[in-house]
Amino acid sequence: MAFVKGLICKECGRSYPAEALSICEFCFGPLEVDYDYDAITSNISIDSITKGPNSIWRYKDLLPVSGDSPVDLGAGFTPLVKADRLAAELGLGEVWIKNDTLNPTGSFKDRVVSVALTKARELGFKVAACASTGNLAHSVAAHAAKSGMDSCVFIPSDLEQAKVVTTAVYGGTLVAVKGNYDDVNRLCSELTGDRPSWAFVNVNLRPYYAEGSKTLAFEVAEQLGWTTPDHVVVPIASGSQLTKIHKGFEELFKVGLLDENPHVRVSGAQAKGCSPVATAFAENVDNVRPVKPSTIAKSLAIGNPADGFYALQVVRKTNGSIESVTDEEIVQGISLLARTEGIFAETAGGVTIATLVKLAKQGVVRPDEKVVVYITGNGLKTIDPLVSQIGPTVTIAPTIEDFEASVDLGGL
């Protein structure tokens, strides 16, 4: 069963039924899912979770769906990797990588899409749709194919070719829009009212869709032995993922799965070419001013982040920080994670690792903290920015003499 009372406005507190709604009709604030936490507490336990599937659906009682047949490709329960070599290089103590590059379509979006399309089917929608910077399009197309739903996904026309191909291969309708993500999202918002049978997962189903990101907190706590880290570093696009990770840790305590109230510091990461939330944080203002994105980190290139204000609130409340990094630093971050921990992240991961480097140098992330860094997408999707900078060490003739003359491994 789903322990959902309905939807509630984050601003004015007005209640709504658990339908395909995302905006409060009174104050235009965003809606979020309102749970019956007392009922969840009576039903959930560590034992019931550990007996569940090795996916996000082991936490079903904390997700806004009902029924026993989720739209599921196996998202979640990805590795939490102790990153000792990375920690040593940065002068930190205990660093962990939450490696979501290993989700079915190579990004954390499988978490939110699995929840959204399960809810879409529950509500009777026929077509799965979304506005996307790439990873979401890929995931929606794949999950729709699995469930037998039609799909129509919208992307900026300048998206990385790997993300275009890995979306189109599932056979749905792929619409490339001449504009940036904010243009695409605006179009999808307009289409929502004209297509009553279409589930735009990050528009009319956004309150349910966003809840999937909580599983990134649930899994980390479980993988750390039902404890929480001291500090997490999270990439910011719309800002939703960061806010939901924070919410996830708090929910675990609320329903009795954690012995102590978590005090997790939350820090955010953005690319300088699209850093409206980082700019607002640096200027100590609440107004997140929209920007026109210009960065290689296209999966984070949302110039008008829907949850930017709420991400700011979480970071300030938890005594975290938000930093932005250049395209050059992004490539360096990708390389640093790859050569120290053997994890190849997409450009969003480069943003997060480069931000960790900055925060460590500033003393914001401390050596005495247990730190979890969220790596949200696979690097095979975004090799284009690396091609001109990373390649063969040397090119030689097929002879031992040429090899020995050209390659020096320090006497090994």
N, C-alpha and C positions, 0 to 999 in steps of 0.2 A: 504494500500500500504506500501511497505518497502522503507524507505528513505536511501537506501544504494547506494553509488556511486561505491563501489568496495572494494578491499582490498589494504592495503598500508603497506610497510615494516617499522617496528619501527626503523630500523637502518639507511637505506639509503633513505627512502622515495619513492621508486619506487612503481608504481601503478600496480594493477592486477585486472582482472575481479572477480566478486563475485562468484567464483567457489570453488570446494573442493581443496583448496590449503592452505598450512600452513607455507611454508618456501620460502624466497626470493631466486630466482635462481641466482641472481647476488652476494649478500653478505652473504647469508644463515641466514639472520636475520629473526625473527618471523614476520608473517603477522598479521594485525588486521583489523577490519572492519572500513571503511571510510564512514562516514555519511554526508548527506547534512543537516547540522544543521539549515541553514536558512529555508529550507522547513519544518523541524520538528517544528521550532519555530512558523511558520505560522499556523500549524495544531494542535498543542497540547495545552492543557490548564488544569488547576486544575479541572475545571468542567468536561472536557471530561474524565479525569482519574477517578474521583470519580463516574462517571456513568458506568465505566467499571466493569468487573467481579472481585470478591474478590480473585484474583490470580495474578501471575506475568503478566498476559496478559492485565491488566489494563494499563500497560506501553508499549504496543505493538509498539507505534511509535518510541520508543527508542531501539527496538530490531531488529535484522537483518533478519527478515522473512516477507513474504507477505501472502496474503490469510486470510480467516476468520475461518479456521478450524485447530487450532494448535493441536499437540499431547499433550493432557492435562489431567493430573490426579488431577488437583487442586493445583498445587504447589504454594507456596507463600502466602503472606499476613498473615504470622504467627504472634503470639503475640509479642509485645514489652512490657516487664514486668518491672515495677519499683521495683528495688531490694533493698528496704529500710533496711531489716535485714542484708543482705550481706554488704551493704555500711557501716552500723553502726559497724559491726564486724571488718571492715578494716580501719575504721577511715576516710571514704570518704563521700562526700556530696551527689551527685546525680548519682546513678548507674542504668543502664537499661540493661536487658538481652534480646537480640534478640533470641527468642526461636524457632530455626529451627528444634527441635526434633519433632515438630508436622506436618512436611510435610508428604505427602502420604506414602512414603517409609521410613520415619524416619530420613531423612537428607537433607541438603541443595542441594545435588546433583540433586534432582528433578527439581530444577530451571534450571540448565545448560542442563540437559538431555531433558527437555521439549522443550527448544530452539533448541538444536542440532538435535533432531529427526524431529521436524517440518521443519527445513532446509533440512535435509536428504531426507524427502519425497518430498519437493519442487524440489530438484536436481535429483530425480529419483532413489535414492538408494533403494536396496531391503533388505539388511541385516544390522541390528544394531549391532555394535561391540564396544569393548573398552578394555583397560588395566585398571585394578582396584585394589585398596587395600580393596575393599568390598562394600562400600556404592554406588559407581558408578555402579558396576556390578548389584546390587540390583535394582537400579533405571532404568538402561537401559533395563533389563529383563522385568520389570513391564511396562514401557512405550511402549516397542516393542509389548508386549502382547496386550495392549490397542489398538495400531494402526494397528495390524494385520501383523506387520513385523516379519520376523525371527530374532533371535538374537544369537550371539556367543560372549560370554564374557570370558575374561582371567584374572585369579587371581593367586596370590602366593599360593602354596599348603599348607602353614601353617596358612592360614587365620582362624579367629575365626569361630567356627562351626555355630553360629547363622547367620553370614553373608553368609555362604555357603548355608544353608538351605533356607534362605529367598530370595536367588537368584534363586536356582534350582527349587523352587516351581512354577515358571511361565512357565516352560516347554521348555525354550530355551536350547541352548547348552552351557554348563559351562565347561571351560577348566582350570584345575589346573596345574600350571607350577612349576616345581622344581627349585625354585629360589626366589629372592626378587622382589619387584615391578619394579625395574630398569631392571631386566632381562625380566620381562613380557612386559614392555613397549618397549624394544628393539625388541622383537619378533613381537609385533603388528606393529611396524614401518616397519619391513621387509615385513610383510604380506600385508601391505596396497597397495604396488605396484603390487602385484599379484592378488588382489581381487577388480577389478574396480567397482563392484556392492555393495561393503561393505562400510558402513559409520562407520569408527572408530572415535567415537565422540571426543576423546581427542587426535587424531592424524591428519587425513586429514580434519576433521571438527573443529579443535581446535579454529580457530578464531571466529567462530559463537558460539560454545559451551561456551567459556569463558565469552561471553557477558551476559549470564544468571545470573552471580554473581553480576552484577550491580544492580539487583533488590533488593539486600540486602541493598544498599544505598538508593534507591528510596523509599522503604517502611519505613525505619527509618525516613527519612525526612518527609514523609507524616504523619506518626504516631506521630511525634513531632510537628505537626501543621505547616508543611512546613518550618521548621528550621533544622539546623544541630547540632549534638553534638559537644562538644569541642574535644573529644578524643575517639577513638575506639580501641579495642583490638581484633585482628584477628588471628586465628591459621594459621600456614604456613605449607603447604605440598609442592605443586609445586610453590607456591607463587602467582598463578594467582588470587585467590579469593581476596587477600589483594590489589593487584593492581587494580582490577576491582571495588572494593568498593570505592576506592579513585576516580577512573574515574567516577563512578556513581554520586558522590556528585558534581563533577565539571560539568558534563553534565547538571544537573538540573539547575545550574546557567546559563549555556551557552544557554539554550533554554527558559530562562525567568521564570522558576518555583520557583526560590529562589530570594529574594530581595537583598541579600548580597552575595558576593563571599565567598564561604565556606573556612574556614581555619581549617580543621579538622586534628588534630594530629592523626597519624596512628602508632600503635605499633603492633608488631608481637610476636607470641608464638610458641616455638618448644620444643620437647622433647630432653633431653640431648643425648639420644641414637640415635638421628637423627637430628642434629642441624647445618647443613652446613651454613645456612643463618645467624643464631645467632652468629656462630663463626666468619664469615666474618665481621659482624657488630662489634663484640667485638674487633676484630683485626684491624678495620678501613681499610679494604681492599675491592676491588671490585670483586676479584676472589672468587667465591663460589666453594670451593673444594668439589668434591663428597666424600661421606662417605658410609660405609656399615651399614645399619640401624640395631639397636638392642634396641628395646623399646616396651613396652606394647601398645603404641599409634600407632597401625598399620595403621590406616587411615591417619596418617601423615608421614608414613615411606617411604618417597621418598628421597633417598640418593643423587640424582642428579636432583635437582629441576629446571624445564625448565624456570621458571620465577623468580628464586632466585635473579638474578642481578637486575631485575626491582623492586622487592619487596624492596631490599636494597635502591634503589633510592627513592622510595616513602617514606619510613620511614625516611631517612635522610632529604629529602626535607621538610617534615612536622614537623620535630623536635620530632619524636617519638623515640621508642627504640625497641629492640628485645631481649627477654630473653629465656633461656632454663631451663627446670625443670626435676628433676629426676623422675623415676617411682614411688617412694614413695610419692613424692609431687603431682604427677598426681592423685593417689588414694585419697590423702587428699583433692585435689581440687574437685574431684567428690563428696566426702562426704560433703564438705563445702557448695557447691551449693545445694545439696539435702536437708540438714538439715536447711538451712536458707531460701530457696525460693521454696522448693518442686519440683525442676526440676532435673530429673535424666539424666545426660549427659553421653555420651560415653567417652572413654579415651581422645579423642581430646578435649572435653569440659573440662576435668580435666586439660589438659595442659593449656588451656586458662585461667581458673580460678586460677590455681597455678601461672601463669605468672602475672595475675592481682595482686595477693597477693604480689609478689616480687616487682612489679613496684610501688605499693602503699607504701611499706616499704622504697623504695629508693627515694620516693618523685617525681618519674617520672609521675605517675598519681596523680594529686593533689586534695585535698578536695574541691577546688573551681571550679572544672570542671564537666561538664555534660558528663558522660562516658557511652558508649554503648559497651557491651561485646557480641561477636557473639558465640553462642553455636550451633554447626552445626550438631550434631547427637545424636540419642536416646541411652541411656545407656543400654537398653535391648539387644542391639546388642553386647555389650562387657562386659558381666558379669564375664567372666573367670578370669580376674585379681583381682576381688573383692572377689571371693569365699572363699579364705583362710583367708581373713581379716575381712569380714563382715558377720554376721549371727545372730542367736538368742541371745538375752541378757542373758537369762537363760533357762534351761530346767527343768520343774517341774512335779511332780505328779498332777493328776487332783483333787486337794483338795484346799480348801481355806487356810488351815493351811500352806501348802507348798508354796502357792502363797505369803502369808503374811510374811513368813520367808525368802523368796528369793527376793522379789521385793520391792524396796524402791523408791517411787516417791516423796520424800520430804514432806510427810504428806498430799499429795493430795488424 
